[in-house]
Amino acid sequence: MSALENPPRYGEGDRSALPSGGGGSPLPARVPLRRPQTYSARKLRREMTLPEVLIWQRLRAGQTGYKLRKQHPVGPYIVDFCCVKEKLIVEVDGKAHDVAERAVRDAERDRYLETRGYDVLRLMASDVLADVDWAVAAIVARLDSPLHHASGIVPLPAGGEDFR
């Protein structure tokens, strides 16, 4: 390019043929970069139920000594609360979980999570609304228990660990 020519209008190279006029990722414009569960989890974090909000206000920021995540994706599921380090999942169940079909799906979900080494603690939303402090104490008691894997499933050692 000579000194008399104008520089390209949109930066280096002629990108006027592109519909957006810019460079960036070579992927098509509408390819999601994250799993769909991540987007769903973000939406659920913004739209938590009242019992979940009440519990989260007491559990957040390590006030209990444990780090918990809210609306956390685990495999194909999004769990209400998860302590990854202690492998504990807390689910707050409303009236919708009393339906027979939902109970079957909850059992399948619990089996899936337990095969991955998680312990699932289910609390009824009505119990949480009646006494939030009791619900938080139940969660902390389960986390404090060294044997909180009540299902009896012990995760296998990670690759490279000995069976001593």
BAFI-3210 file (N, C-alpha, C; in Angstrom, 3 decimals, decimal comma, padded with zeros to 6 digits):
// residues 164
n [1|2|3|4|5|6|7|8|9|10|11|12|13|14|15|16|17|18|19|20|21|22|23|24|25|26|27|28|29|30|31|32|33|34|35|36|37|38|39|40|41|42|43|44|45|46|47|48|49|50|51|52|53|54|55|56|57|58|59|60|61|62|63|64|65|66|67|68|69|70|71|72|73|74|75|76|77|78|79|80|81|82|83|84|85|86|87|88|89|90|91|92|93|94|95|96|97|98|99|100|101|102|103|104|105|106|107|108|109|110|111|112|113|114|115|116|117|118|119|120|121|122|123|124|125|126|127|128|129|130|131|132|133|134|135|136|137|138|139|140|141|142|143|144|145|146|147|148|149|150|151|152|153|154|155|156|157|158|159|160|161|162|163|164]
n.u [000,848|000,565|001,685|-000,252|-002,682|-005,747|-006,080|-007,422|-010,897|-012,076|-009,995|-007,175|-006,805|-009,356|-012,458|-014,948|-016,526|-017,538|-020,501|-020,757|-018,700|-016,410|-013,657|-012,669|-013,779|-013,421|-015,657|-019,111|-021,516|-023,552|-022,887|-022,970|-020,725|-020,584|-021,810|-025,304|-026,393|-025,002|-025,978|-028,639|-028,298|-027,346|-029,605|-031,372|-030,096|-030,665|-033,375|-034,225|-036,120|-038,111|-037,510|-034,960|-033,529|-033,567|-032,057|-029,637|-028,804|-027,786|-025,833|-023,958|-020,788|-019,047|-019,879|-020,529|-018,255|-017,855|-017,571|-020,101|-021,933|-024,455|-027,217|-025,772|-024,222|-024,116|-023,034|-025,657|-027,519|-028,846|-028,118|-029,528|-027,901|-024,413|-021,653|-018,660|-016,163|-016,751|-018,461|-021,300|-024,694|-027,436|-030,852|-033,767|-036,991|-040,125|-043,760|-044,173|-042,569|-043,901|-045,477|-046,057|-044,675|-042,597|-041,241|-040,109|-038,345|-036,708|-035,538|-034,031|-032,281|-030,979|-029,680|-027,904|-026,289|-025,249|-023,729|-021,606|-020,303|-021,464|-023,342|-026,737|-028,839|-032,095|-034,431|-037,582|-039,438|-041,424|-040,630|-038,264|-039,225|-040,680|-038,718|-035,839|-033,354|-033,142|-032,958|-030,524|-028,834|-029,129|-027,903|-025,257|-024,623|-024,629|-022,493|-020,444|-020,274|-018,140|-018,750|-020,621|-021,401|-023,898|-025,034|-023,320|-021,645|-018,427|-016,220|-014,031|-010,421|-008,601|-006,912|-003,675|-003,427|-002,667|-003,842|-003,709]
n.v [-001,169|002,137|005,379|007,204|005,931|005,162|003,622|000,309|000,301|-001,129|-002,044|-004,305|-005,846|-006,675|-006,742|-006,322|-008,058|-009,800|-010,428|-009,306|-007,578|-007,817|-009,553|-012,126|-015,143|-018,165|-019,726|-020,327|-017,653|-018,243|-020,371|-021,938|-021,485|-022,733|-025,450|-026,316|-026,608|-024,811|-022,297|-022,622|-022,986|-020,468|-018,931|-020,079|-019,329|-016,652|-016,771|-017,934|-019,864|-018,872|-020,493|-021,436|-019,059|-018,159|-020,155|-019,858|-017,304|-017,799|-019,689|-018,750|-017,421|-018,817|-018,715|-020,760|-022,181|-023,838|-024,115|-023,552|-024,024|-022,478|-023,607|-025,434|-027,033|-030,535|-033,050|-033,975|-032,631|-029,932|-028,903|-027,777|-026,823|-027,263|-028,751|-029,067|-029,946|-031,558|-033,287|-033,127|-032,740|-030,585|-030,570|-028,691|-029,405|-028,742|-028,682|-029,865|-032,059|-034,048|-035,490|-038,599|-039,298|-037,470|-038,247|-040,620|-039,679|-038,127|-040,129|-041,492|-039,462|-039,054|-041,541|-041,366|-039,199|-040,251|-042,389|-041,019|-040,330|-038,453|-037,331|-037,028|-034,702|-034,168|-031,643|-030,549|-027,880|-026,666|-027,297|-025,847|-023,226|-023,118|-023,343|-022,051|-021,975|-024,521|-026,025|-025,128|-025,917|-028,687|-029,121|-028,276|-030,074|-032,462|-031,949|-031,730|-034,302|-037,037|-039,307|-038,828|-040,010|-041,597|-043,443|-045,517|-045,828|-045,657|-043,557|-044,615|-044,699|-042,038|-042,068|-043,409|-043,428|-045,341|-048,454|-048,605]
n.w [000,000|-000,836|000,314|-000,291|-000,425|001,248|004,501|005,180|005,861|008,049|009,666|009,436|006,276|003,847|004,863|004,042|002,672|004,503|006,415|008,989|009,134|010,633|012,180|014,193|015,776|013,887|013,874|013,042|013,471|015,366|017,030|020,076|022,791|025,205|027,279|027,076|029,630|031,186|030,455|031,221|033,964|034,721|034,245|036,103|038,455|038,583|038,983|041,450|043,829|046,709|049,100|048,306|048,071|050,741|052,017|050,604|051,381|053,875|053,437|051,635|050,530|052,197|054,882|056,533|056,668|054,587|051,052|048,900|045,874|043,958|041,983|040,221|037,470|037,080|035,317|033,153|034,661|036,701|039,802|042,935|045,150|045,671|047,170|046,115|047,014|049,266|048,083|048,228|047,518|047,644|047,464|047,083|047,408|046,020|045,883|043,410|043,298|044,562|042,880|041,234|038,816|038,850|041,120|040,279|038,308|039,962|041,511|039,564|038,883|041,352|041,563|039,395|040,247|042,624|041,662|040,736|042,981|044,654|047,490|048,120|049,509|050,307|050,835|051,933|050,560|052,067|054,675|054,803|054,584|056,944|058,944|058,517|059,731|060,833|058,463|057,373|059,442|059,194|056,727|057,258|059,300|057,863|056,150|058,023|058,975|058,852|057,492|055,459|053,126|052,720|051,033|050,725|048,629|047,562|046,020|043,419|043,504|041,970|038,793|039,021|041,778|044,714|046,115|049,046]
ca.u [000,000|001,376|001,389|-001,403|-003,915|-006,350|-006,015|-008,714|-011,869|-012,369|-008,791|-006,346|-007,471|-010,660|-013,485|-016,253|-017,311|-018,182|-021,731|-020,626|-017,667|-015,316|-012,992|-013,104|-013,703|-013,801|-016,903|-020,301|-021,897|-024,509|-022,467|-022,748|-019,396|-020,696|-022,872|-026,615|-026,640|-024,410|-026,927|-029,806|-027,903|-027,289|-030,984|-031,932|-029,487|-031,388|-034,790|-034,319|-037,348|-037,936|-036,729|-033,563|-032,928|-033,366|-030,906|-028,426|-028,378|-027,040|-024,742|-023,035|-019,518|-018,344|-020,278|-020,605|-016,958|-017,832|-017,888|-021,179|-022,314|-025,898|-027,618|-024,510|-024,380|-023,391|-023,462|-026,793|-028,449|-028,481|-028,515|-029,799|-026,674|-023,403|-020,339|-017,849|-015,091|-017,306|-019,315|-022,666|-025,676|-028,645|-031,993|-034,936|-038,119|-041,435|-044,910|-044,086|-041,832|-044,796|-046,135|-045,420|-043,699|-041,455|-040,494|-039,313|-037,230|-035,801|-034,783|-033,035|-031,297|-030,177|-028,800|-026,845|-025,372|-024,571|-022,700|-020,465|-019,705|-022,156|-024,401|-027,834|-029,700|-033,322|-035,195|-038,865|-039,519|-042,279|-039,809|-037,318|-039,975|-041,085|-037,566|-034,639|-032,180|-033,077|-032,493|-029,091|-028,159|-029,115|-026,884|-023,938|-024,401|-024,261|-021,143|-019,507|-020,180|-017,096|-019,311|-021,866|-021,756|-024,847|-025,417|-022,377|-020,804|-017,161|-015,636|-012,767|-009,300|-008,285|-005,804|-002,361|-003,408|-002,494|-004,882|-003,036]
ca.v [000,000|003,356|006,388|007,998|005,155|005,121|002,288|-000,387|000,955|-001,923|-002,669|-004,977|-006,715|-006,235|-007,597|-005,830|-009,177|-010,477|-009,734|-008,555|-006,582|-007,984|-010,851|-012,902|-016,592|-018,736|-020,469|-019,575|-016,652|-018,682|-021,603|-021,681|-021,882|-023,491|-026,452|-025,712|-026,613|-023,605|-021,202|-022,902|-022,750|-019,025|-018,448|-020,528|-018,533|-015,377|-017,006|-018,902|-019,843|-018,266|-021,348|-021,473|-017,765|-018,121|-021,019|-019,294|-016,164|-018,294|-020,569|-018,130|-016,801|-019,590|-018,368|-022,006|-022,840|-024,659|-023,385|-024,166|-023,370|-022,561|-023,948|-025,892|-028,173|-031,785|-033,896|-033,371|-032,056|-028,712|-029,135|-026,529|-026,428|-028,312|-028,563|-029,938|-030,542|-032,604|-034,138|-033,110|-031,994|-030,279|-030,275|-028,167|-029,922|-028,138|-029,575|-030,565|-033,306|-035,035|-036,234|-039,909|-039,291|-036,675|-039,056|-041,577|-038,924|-037,759|-041,332|-041,706|-038,386|-039,363|-042,676|-040,848|-038,394|-041,117|-043,170|-040,126|-040,086|-037,403|-037,649|-036,108|-034,361|-033,543|-030,914|-030,068|-026,417|-026,254|-027,370|-024,727|-022,011|-023,159|-023,136|-021,971|-022,298|-025,984|-026,531|-024,836|-026,792|-030,037|-029,135|-028,193|-031,337|-033,467|-031,627|-032,001|-035,741|-037,624|-040,431|-038,359|-040,809|-042,558|-044,456|-046,620|-045,838|-044,982|-043,340|-045,286|-043,758|-041,466|-042,743|-043,209|-043,577|-046,714|-049,045|-048,978]
ca.w [000,000|-000,914|001,330|-000,704|-000,313|002,575|005,121|005,147|006,734|009,250|010,187|008,445|005,314|003,366|005,461|003,625|002,153|005,632|006,799|010,232|008,959|011,570|012,200|015,340|015,734|012,602|014,024|012,643|014,466|016,371|017,689|021,503|023,240|026,448|027,296|027,349|031,073|031,756|030,246|032,070|035,355|034,928|034,321|037,378|039,534|038,644|039,277|042,535|044,622|048,030|050,005|047,864|048,423|052,194|052,332|050,020|052,189|055,045|053,028|050,696|050,928|053,203|056,242|057,299|056,617|053,386|049,834|048,143|044,635|043,724|040,622|039,645|036,566|037,339|034,210|032,440|035,627|037,422|041,192|043,646|045,839|045,579|047,780|045,273|047,809|050,127|047,237|048,754|046,744|048,395|046,605|047,776|046,637|046,235|045,723|042,132|043,491|045,170|041,798|041,068|037,716|039,278|042,084|039,492|037,715|041,052|041,884|038,510|039,031|042,538|041,219|038,537|041,054|043,590|040,970|040,566|044,286|045,404|048,437|047,833|050,647|049,822|051,839|051,444|050,569|053,186|055,890|054,766|054,898|058,348|059,821|057,679|060,544|060,910|057,168|057,269|060,408|058,626|055,667|057,892|060,005|056,852|055,690|059,116|059,202|058,006|056,743|054,862|051,952|053,284|050,055|050,807|047,442|047,773|044,702|043,181|043,463|040,670|038,123|039,594|043,231|045,172|046,970|050,299]
c.u [000,895|000,909|000,139|-002,725|-004,438|-006,216|-007,383|-009,642|-012,070|-011,135|-008,043|-007,170|-008,823|-011,713|-014,875|-017,132|-018,031|-019,431|-021,595|-019,552|-016,500|-014,729|-013,529|-012,960|-014,102|-015,095|-018,069|-020,806|-022,761|-024,135|-022,228|-021,386|-019,431|-021,809|-024,209|-026,925|-026,096|-025,367|-028,166|-029,490|-027,857|-028,687|-031,605|-031,347|-030,203|-032,825|-034,976|-035,646|-037,061|-037,179|-035,253|-032,846|-032,629|-032,174|-029,623|-027,909|-027,538|-025,834|-023,648|-021,778|-018,846|-018,696|-020,344|-019,253|-016,816|-018,177|-018,953|-021,450|-023,812|-026,163|-026,400|-024,743|-023,505|-023,883|-024,611|-027,770|-027,919|-029,024|-028,677|-028,545|-025,697|-022,140|-019,428|-016,788|-015,591|-018,241|-020,732|-023,527|-026,913|-029,724|-033,148|-036,144|-039,419|-042,537|-044,845|-043,378|-042,680|-045,509|-045,345|-044,365|-042,439|-040,593|-039,607|-038,114|-036,221|-034,945|-033,705|-031,904|-030,380|-029,213|-027,625|-025,807|-024,587|-023,513|-021,469|-019,878|-020,370|-023,168|-025,483|-028,693|-030,900|-034,068|-036,502|-038,914|-040,367|-041,505|-038,820|-038,024|-040,380|-039,920|-036,274|-033,403|-032,023|-032,508|-030,985|-028,301|-028,085|-028,045|-025,488|-023,626|-023,997|-022,853|-020,102|-019,296|-019,120|-017,630|-020,602|-022,207|-022,665|-025,203|-024,476|-021,461|-019,553|-016,527|-014,297|-011,643|-009,067|-007,086|-004,468|-002,304|-003,307|-003,680|-004,250|-003,938]
c.v [001,233|004,356|007,187|007,253|005,191|003,720|001,622|000,191|000,213|-002,623|-003,369|-005,864|-006,172|-007,184|-007,172|-006,952|-009,934|-009,715|-008,888|-007,487|-006,731|-009,371|-011,689|-014,388|-017,118|-019,547|-019,661|-018,719|-017,204|-019,998|-021,303|-022,223|-022,706|-024,519|-025,770|-025,660|-025,339|-022,428|-021,386|-022,603|-021,253|-018,447|-018,833|-019,760|-017,197|-015,552|-018,046|-018,748|-019,249|-019,185|-021,418|-020,174|-017,707|-018,984|-020,380|-018,101|-016,605|-019,144|-019,863|-017,590|-017,518|-019,259|-019,607|-022,719|-023,745|-023,792|-024,166|-023,347|-023,511|-022,828|-024,348|-027,076|-029,354|-032,769|-033,219|-032,638|-030,745|-028,885|-027,802|-025,997|-027,588|-027,868|-029,557|-030,656|-031,715|-033,549|-034,257|-032,224|-031,813|-029,888|-029,790|-028,514|-029,241|-029,162|-030,368|-031,910|-034,381|-035,892|-037,506|-039,913|-038,543|-037,448|-040,069|-040,864|-038,506|-038,946|-041,632|-040,683|-038,652|-040,516|-042,204|-040,086|-039,243|-041,983|-042,322|-039,689|-039,006|-038,002|-036,600|-035,934|-033,610|-032,910|-030,453|-028,539|-025,918|-026,296|-026,212|-023,432|-021,956|-022,849|-023,197|-022,369|-023,807|-026,553|-026,307|-025,716|-028,223|-030,156|-029,145|-029,489|-032,433|-033,216|-031,955|-033,494|-036,339|-038,770|-040,019|-039,048|-041,938|-043,667|-045,652|-046,704|-045,034|-044,798|-044,060|-044,271|-043,257|-042,191|-042,404|-043,338|-045,060|-047,144|-049,463|-048,884]
c.w [000,000|000,135|000,992|-000,548|001,128|003,170|005,038|006,205|008,055|009,793|009,076|007,539|004,914|003,895|005,019|003,076|003,272|006,053|008,055|010,135|009,895|011,499|013,322|015,106|014,363|012,671|013,474|013,800|015,584|017,037|019,159|021,925|024,515|026,316|027,586|028,846|031,720|031,616|031,112|033,532|035,655|035,064|035,660|038,559|039,697|039,123|040,378|043,273|045,993|048,998|049,614|048,231|049,915|052,611|051,835|050,825|053,381|054,658|052,233|051,358|052,087|054,633|057,125|057,359|055,402|052,190|049,071|046,891|044,469|042,249|039,796|038,713|036,999|036,284|033,483|033,364|036,194|038,833|041,901|044,331|045,793|046,309|047,068|046,094|048,654|049,381|047,802|047,873|047,614|047,395|047,475|046,905|047,025|046,018|044,423|042,275|044,153|044,124|041,529|039,963|038,115|040,268|041,364|038,873|038,773|041,472|040,847|038,625|040,217|042,265|040,374|039,367|042,045|042,919|040,684|041,897|045,113|046,362|048,218|049,087|050,103|050,997|051,201|051,576|051,742|054,509|055,959|055,134|056,367|059,279|059,006|058,473|060,698|059,620|057,010|058,233|059,889|057,542|056,281|058,636|059,023|056,336|056,754|059,341|058,282|057,148|056,056|053,553|052,403|052,321|050,088|049,603|047,739|046,404|044,587|043,154|042,055|040,084|038,759|041,101|043,593|046,008|048,285|051,462]
res [m|s|a|l|e|n|p|p|r|y|g|e|g|d|r|s|a|l|p|s|g|g|g|g|s|p|l|p|a|r|v|p|l|r|r|p|q|t|y|s|a|r|k|l|r|r|e|m|t|l|p|e|v|l|i|w|q|r|l|r|a|g|q|t|g|y|k|l|r|k|q|h|p|v|g|p|y|i|v|d|f|c|c|v|k|e|k|l|i|v|e|v|d|g|k|a|h|d|v|a|e|r|a|v|r|d|a|e|r|d|r|y|l|e|t|r|g|y|d|v|l|r|l|m|a|s|d|v|l|a|d|v|d|w|a|v|a|a|i|v|a|r|l|d|s|p|l|h|h|a|s|g|i|v|p|l|p|a|g|g|e|d|f|r]
***
